[in-house]
Amino acid sequence: MLQARPLPAYLISRFQGWKATTYQDNKAWYRRLAAAGQHPRAMVISCCDSRVHVTSIFGADEGEFFIHRNVANLVPPYNPDGEYHGTSAAVEYAVTSLGVAHIVVLGHSNCGGVKGCHDMCCGLAPQLEEKSSFVGRWMDILRPGFERVRDVAEADRLRALEKEAVLVSLENLMTFPFVRDAVEDDRLTLHGLWTDTGEGGLEQFDPAKGGFSAV
């Protein structure tokens, strides 16, 4: 049986405030966006974490970014097995239909999904080892990254793994034939970023240096 209830009053109030102010003041812009379709310049793959606010970080307007959010901003390897693949579908649509010029993978500090992967790989989260755990099986994507930071000092390992989540996703993006072709043809560039949500910092991966540095 379908279950749904009316929105909480505070969300209705916020919507009505937005409609009376932001929308009303920019009605022509919103109608133009609706009529012209979307033409984003970049796709951003970020975490579901409510503290990560992609449009605020970059001061982006509606229609500027094609945003896909999932647990720990992960991209799985290319696997056309006929099953359900939400992230892979979003990447395919962004590259082959929207023709985005950039894909940005944005990791962040204090990521709960990354911590779950860390604890699972250390034997501290047996519930995530269960086959029935959606989170656990999703975080299996990051296991290769954990192996690369296994010997990092414990105090620094979680942050290192957060950045590995970005690198693993960048590596996996290149397993998609249409992504690889677009990159090799200079129609698409990939970017790896990590943000410190508490300090407002932003770091980008520099292949030449083999690490992240402040923007």
Secondary structure as GFF3:
##gff-version 3
##sequence-region A 1 215
A	DSSP	alpha_helix	9	18	.	.	.	ID=ss1
A	DSSP	pi_helix	19	23	.	.	.	ID=ss2
A	DSSP	alpha_helix	24	25	.	.	.	ID=ss3
A	DSSP	alpha_helix	27	36	.	.	.	ID=ss4
A	DSSP	beta_strand	42	47	.	.	.	ID=ss5
A	DSSP	alpha_helix	54	58	.	.	.	ID=ss6
A	DSSP	beta_strand	65	70	.	.	.	ID=ss7
A	DSSP	three_ten_helix	71	73	.	.	.	ID=ss8
A	DSSP	alpha_helix	86	92	.	.	.	ID=ss9
A	DSSP	pi_helix	93	97	.	.	.	ID=ss10
A	DSSP	beta_strand	102	108	.	.	.	ID=ss11
A	DSSP	alpha_helix	112	121	.	.	.	ID=ss12
A	DSSP	alpha_helix	126	129	.	.	.	ID=ss13
A	DSSP	alpha_helix	134	139	.	.	.	ID=ss14
A	DSSP	three_ten_helix	140	142	.	.	.	ID=ss15
A	DSSP	alpha_helix	143	149	.	.	.	ID=ss16
A	DSSP	alpha_helix	154	173	.	.	.	ID=ss17
A	DSSP	alpha_helix	177	184	.	.	.	ID=ss18
A	DSSP	beta_strand	189	196	.	.	.	ID=ss19
A	DSSP	beta_strand	201	206	.	.	.	ID=ss20
A	DSSP	beta_strand	211	214	.	.	.	ID=ss21
###
